[in-house]
């Protein structure tokens, strides 16, 4: 922590800030903190209670809710006195609410406590998620959350806060940040929000770097296809398994193997599918340490990401690039923007196992010299999103927001 900080920022995460769990937003918060401190910013992290907690203060507990083909483990608390005591102890110049939509009641409680402070800090909402469309459940939740208290009570429903929960947690800020242009566009088109600052999720290039010791147990003469993500429906692991089936059972390739990192609610279904398809040389690795993940990227011939949508930014793609891996991803918003400008980029149609299989094969069969150039240029492309660069960008945005606060 800097001895004489230029400013103090309290970052409230909707998600648990735990070690050893697959969550890109959580990782980006934790990994960015020391680089912000190098820039002279005192950073205080607040998140729900969890095991292996890395937050400075805990507030509420996480509750898993399944929406839009993913499981959101957002925090829940209505204890305004608890968050008020944290705010009064920290005395932040700026409060950043990360993914406020994932913990609406907790975020509402936070904002309510801020409004009651003698010296009110600047408030910023930071949005990471997006979706091609909202399912019925998510649409209903958004509608109910937008209803104002007087409207509900008029209909004898004893519920509802004065401005509506979602109205408060989405619009009650001095400024907004989005993880990409695609994320900003989603929130603007769906909820009418404008004037976003764009700050991408950074890459820990000190850990994610090329030329790490490769995994000797993977050096069996077969080429390795590797992926790692949280296992839920929208990540498309089932599509990747189907593509691998086409490569091995239909195309007859016996020179490849598939390694799958991460875990989640869909892991049992994915393992069952692999057994039903009688797929050869498939291994589920579980959640890896950051260091082991980097070695996996370095050891893989191709890192494939088959998400169907809902990605605000493709940070994991850049992590793979930073390790010198050849990257193949589906052609979706977020992923497309993360790989923009990266040479040798080839993207597969989302949800199309045949196209994914063909594009993976193209990467596997690249001439050696072309593959070597692609790996070198991929490392260079990913380096522009290093956490050091993102921390500098974040500091400049913080200062601009504070300067222009109404």
PyMOL commands that set and color helices and strands:
alter all, ss='L'
color gray80, all
select helices_A, chain A and resi 24-38+80-90+100-115+136-146+149-154+165-171+181-191+216-218+233-235+237-250+267-276+290-299+315-322+335-338+353-364+368-383+387-403
alter helices_A, ss='H'
color red, helices_A
select strands_A, chain A and resi 7-13+41-49+57-67+70-76+94-98+122-127+175-178+196-198+223-228+256-261+282-286+302-305+327-330+347-348
alter strands_A, ss='S'
color yellow, strands_A
deselect
rebuild
show_as cartoon
